[in-house]
Amino acid sequence: MQRKEQAKDLGIHTPPGKITKEVYKGQEDKASVRLVFSGDYTYNEDNNNQLDALSEVLQIKLIERLREEESGVYSPAARASYSKYPTNRYSFTVAFGCAPANVDKLINATLDEINKIKQNGAQVQDIEKYVAEERRTTETQLKQNGFWAGYLTSNYELGEDPTRILTYLDSLKKITPESLKEAANQYLSGNNFIKFVLLPEKK
């Protein structure tokens, strides 16, 4: 029996607005931080590419700033995610661990790096690093059956054109310092911003 099914929107979304939540749990002298930006989204290849590039470029800056310059953070990560169904939505998360005493300083440093991109755009050398890595990864993936199996399945489920992977690398030419400046101002505006901090239990 053939069935035509559609994703059902259960209304489970990242809550809007500005939210701060601190949780005190555990004894280890370590804090975990999650900064989440989210909102409505227009799902298409160009926007997806810009958001992916923004996350990788910001990760480069956070590694340089938080780990190498501030010397107080463990494995900073910036990750973007987006969905087509049941509704077009995106979330952008920055996560890191650090000493409890450094939480505020490192959150401020993170927001400062975001603001630099919002004000001045991304640096050309960081975009070049991202595109070069994407080229290496894509050229390897195109030779792997496992990649094609997952890729074709995903495109069928989303109703996307599977041949777009063949022009993917060319599409990355649209990523520029100015385009990422626009993306940062749109997706990291701070209108919907959640700050989670896990701290050790108070003694």
N, C-alpha and C positions, 0 to 999 in steps of 0.2 A: 504494500500500500504506500502510495506516495503522499507525503504531507508537506504543505507549505506553511512554515512557521515563521513568526516574527518575534523579535525580542520584545519583552514586556517591560515597560518602565515602572519599576516599583517605587520610584521616588527616593531611592537611597543615594544621596549625593553628599559630598563634602559640604558641611554647613557654611553659609556665606557670612560675611562680616569679619570683624577682627576679634580673635579669640586667643586668650593666653591661659595655659593650663600647666601647673606645676604638680608633679606627683612625687611623694617621698616614699621610696621603697628600696629595701636592700641596705647592706652595710658597707659595700665597697666604696672607697673614696673616688667615685667617678660619676660624671654626669653624662646623660645622653640628650641630644638636642635634635628636634625635628621642626623645620620651618616649612610650612605648606602654603603655596599659592594655588588658587583654583578658580574655576568659573566656566561659563558657557564658551563654546568653541565652534569654529567653522572647520569641519574636518575635510581636508584636501591635501594633496601631495605637497604643495608649496608651504602651507602652514605647518604640516608635520615636519618637513625638512628644517624649517626655521626653528621650531621648538626643540628638535633634537640637537641642532647645532648650538643653540643657546645653552642647553644643559651641559654639553661637552666643553664649550668655551668657558663657562662659569666654573666648571670643575677644575680646569687648568688654573684659573686664577685663584681658586680657593686652596688648591694644593700649594701654590706658590706663597700665598699670603698666610694662611692659617698654620700650615705644617712647617714650612721652611722659614718664614719670617717670624711668626708669633711663637713658634715652637711649643705649642700647647694643645695640639689637637690630634686626634687619632682618625685616620682615614676619612677625610671629608669627602662627601659625595653629593652630586647634584643630578637629579633624575627627573625626566619629564615623562608623563604618560598621557594618553588621550584615547578617546573612544568615539566610535561612529554610532554604535547602537548601545542601549536603546535611545540615547540622546547624545548629541555632540557635547562632550565635556573634556576638560583638561585638568591636570594637576601637576604641580612642579614642586618637588621636595628637595630640600637641602638637609643633610643629616651629618652629624659628627659627634664624637665622644670627646670629653675633655675633663680636666680637673674642675670640681664644682666652683672653685674660686674664679675660674676663667670664663664662665658661661656668658656673662654680660659682655665682656670684652670681645669675645669671639663672635657672638651674635652681631654686635655692632660692626665688626670687621667684615663679616659676611654681607651685611646690608650695604656697607660702604662699597664693596666690590660690585654689587648689583647696581648701585647708583652710578658707578663709573661707566658701566655699559649703557645705562639709561641716558646718561648725559653726553657721553663721548663716542658711543659705539664700541664694538669689539675691536681688538687689535688684529691687524692683518696676519701676523705670524701665528696667532692662535687659530684663526680660521684655516690657515694653510695646514696646520697640524691635524685639525679635524678632518679636512677633506682628504689628506694623504692617508690617514688611518681608515677612512671609509672606503677608499679605493682599494687598499690592501685587503680589507675584510671582504668586500664585495667580490673581488676577483677570485678569492679563495672559495667563497660560498657558491659561486656559480658552477663550480666543479664538483659539488657535493650533492649526492642524491638526497641525503637527509634534509638539507636546506630546501631543495625543491619540493619535497613532500609537504613540509610544513608551510612553505610559502604559498603553494597552490591551494592548499586547504584553506588557509586564512583568507586569501583573495576571493575564493568561492563563497565563503561565509559572509564576507563583507560586500560582495557584489562589485569587486574592483577588477580592473583590467590587469591580468597577470603579466602582460608584456611590458608593463611600466618599469620593471626591474632592469630592462635592457637600456633604458634611457636615464636610469637613476643617477649615474655619475654626472651626466651632462646637466641634470636638474640642479646639482649642487653649485653650479656657477652663479645661481641667483642669490647665494649666501654672501653678503657683503657686510662691512662694518656698519653701514647705515641700516641695512635690513634687520640686523640683530639689535640695533638700537631701538628700532620700531617695535620689534618683538618683545624686548625687555620692558618697554613702557606699556605695552598692551597686556602681557601675561604676568608681569611681576609688578603691577601697579601698587599692590598692597591693599586694594579695596577688600579683597577676600584673603585674609592672611591669618594663619593659625600658628601659634608658637607653643610647642610642647617641650617641656623640660623634665627629665627624670633625674631626681636627686636622691642621695642616700638619706635614710631615715634620720630624723633629728634625734640626738641623744639627750 
